[in-house]
C-alpha cells in the first residue's frame, strides 16, 4: 500500500491536515455506501457539514497563527510597551 509523508511546521498545521484526511475518508465512505440515486445528495451533506467545519477550523488556525506572529514581533512588543506607559511619562 502506498504511503504519504507530510511535513508540517506547527501543531495547528498537523491538526488541520488530519482533519482534511478525516474529511476525505468520510466523503469516500459516504459515496461508497449511499444507496443508488442518493450519492450526490449524501456527499453534498458531508461537504456542507464536515467541509464547512474544516474550512472554519483552517481559517481560525490561519488567523490565530497571524495573531501569534504579530504578538511575537519586536515591533508589536515595542508598540505595546509604549501603550502601557503611565500617563505623563
C-alpha positions in Angstrom: 0.0 0.0 0.0 1.4 3.4 -0.9 2.3 5.8 2.0 2.4 9.5 2.2 4.8 11.6 4.3 3.7 15.1 5.2 5.9 17.7 6.8 4.3 20.3 8.9 5.6 23.4 10.8 3.2 23.7 13.7 0.8 21.6 15.8 -2.1 23.6 14.2 -1.0 22.6 10.7 -0.9 18.9 11.8 -4.4 19.1 13.2 -5.8 20.7 10.0 -4.1 18.1 7.9 -5.5 15.3 10.0 -9.0 16.9 9.7 -8.6 17.1 6.0 -7.7 13.4 5.8 -10.7 12.5 8.0 -13.0 14.6 5.7 -11.7 12.9 2.6 -12.2 9.4 4.3 -15.7 10.3 5.4 -16.6 11.5 1.9 -15.3 8.3 0.3 -17.2 6.2 2.8 -20.4 8.1 2.2 -20.0 7.8 -1.5 -19.4 4.1 -1.3 -22.3 3.3 1.0 -25.1 5.7 -0.1 -27.9 4.0 -1.9 -28.1 4.4 -5.7 -29.6 7.7 -6.7 -28.6 9.4 -3.4 -24.8 9.6 -3.7 -24.6 13.2 -4.8 -27.0 14.4 -2.1 -25.2 12.4 0.6 -21.8 13.7 -0.4 -23.2 17.3 -0.5 -24.4 16.9 3.1 -20.9 15.8 4.1 -19.4 18.7 2.2 -21.8 21.2 3.8 -21.4 19.9 7.3 -17.9 18.5 7.7 -16.4 20.6 4.9 -17.7 23.8 6.4 -16.2 22.8 9.8 -12.9 22.0 8.1 -12.8 25.4 6.3 -13.8 27.2 9.5 -11.1 25.5 11.5 -8.5 26.2 8.8 -9.5 29.9 8.8 -9.4 30.1 12.5 -5.9 28.5 12.6 -4.6 30.8 9.9 -5.9 33.9 11.8 -4.6 32.7 15.1 -1.1 32.0 13.5 -1.1 35.6 12.2 -2.1 36.9 15.6 0.6 34.9 17.4 3.2 36.1 14.9 2.1 39.7 15.3 2.2 39.4 19.1 5.7 37.9 19.0 7.2 40.5 16.7 9.6 43.1 18.2 7.7 45.9 16.5 4.4 44.8 18.2 6.2 44.5 21.6 7.6 48.0 21.2 4.2 49.4 20.5 2.7 47.5 23.4 5.3 48.9 25.8 4.6 52.5 24.7 0.9 52.0 25.0 1.3 50.6 28.6 3.5 53.5 29.8 1.9 55.6 32.6 0.4 58.9 31.6 2.8 61.8 31.7 5.9 59.7 31.0 
